[in-house]
Amino acid sequence: MKKIISCLLVLTMCISLVGCGGTDKQAAIDAFNKASTAFDEVANAINENPDAFDQDVIDTMIEMSGVLQQHKELLEGDTEIEEDKLNEMIEWYGTVEDWVSDVKAELGI
């Protein structure tokens, strides 16, 4: 009886740990989706009329696109991501959103 109770207790704790880990990753996924949607708006505008944008904006877009792609692969993968890294990613997505807002305001998008 003690073995069964111990096994159930261990199983319950494992499920709790899995649930907690998923929440942090989900917050990063939500932040990623929001930032990439905003990013895509500016990327589409650049693709429609690249002559309207200076090279610095285009270079920054290319750089951000690469980082977003790396993050997408991390978030979609099964690899566990440390909480500090997830928080760093979420903070960077806020930076992306701020940059996109500034570009949209400057260019009247």
N, C-alpha and C positions, 0 to 999 in steps of 0.2 A: 504494500500500500504506500509506504514512504517513497519507494522508487517511482511509482506512478505520479504521485503528487509532485515530487522533485522534477520529473520530466515535464509535467504540465507547467510548472513554474518557470523552468528554463525556456520552454517553448513560448510562453507568454512574454518573457523578457526579450527574446529574440524578435518576436513580432513587433514589440514596442520600439526596439532599436531600428528596425527596418522602416517603420512608419515615421519616425523622427527624421531619419536621413532623407526620405523622400520629400518631406516638407521643404527643407532647405533648397534642394535641387529644384523643386517646383517653383519656388519664389524666383530663382534665377531664370528658369524657363519662361515664366511670365514676364519678367523684366526684359529678357532677350526678345521675346515676341513683340513687345511694345516698342523697343528701340529699333528693331529691324524693320518694322512697319513704317516708322518715321523715316528711317534711313532710305527705304525703298522709294518713298515719295520724291526725295531729292535726287536719288539715282535715276529715276525715270525722267525727271526734268532735265538732267544732264544729258541723258541719252537722246532725248528729243531735240535738244539744241545745245550741243557741246560748245559752240562758239560764244555762248552767252556767259560762260563761266571761265574764271581765270585758272591757270594751271595749278595754283596752290589748292584750290577747292577740289579739283579733279584728283590731285595727288593724295590729298587727305581722304577722299572717298575711296580710292583704291586701297589705301592702307587700312582703313576701317573695315572695308569689305573683307579683306584677308583675315583680320582678327575675328570678325563676326562669323566667318566660315569655320575658323578653328573652334570657337566657342560652341557653335552649332553641333559640330562633331562630338565635342566633349559632352554636351548636354544630352545628346541623343544616344550616346554610348552607355555601356554598362559599367564603365569605370567609375569607381567611387571618387568623388571630388571633396577635398577637405573644405570645411566650413569657411576658413579664411579665404580660400580661393573663390568660393561661391560669392562671398561678400565683396571681394575685389571685383568680380565680374559684374555684380549688380551695380556697384558704384560706377564702373566704367560705362554701363548702359545709360546711366543718368547723364554722364558726360556726352555720350553720343546724342542723346535727345536734346541736350542744351545746344550742342553744335549745330544740329539739324535745324533747330528753331532759329538760331542766329542766321544761318544761311538762307533759310526761307524768308526771313524778315528783310535781309539785305537785298534779295533778288525779287521780292514780291511774288513768291510762289504761293 
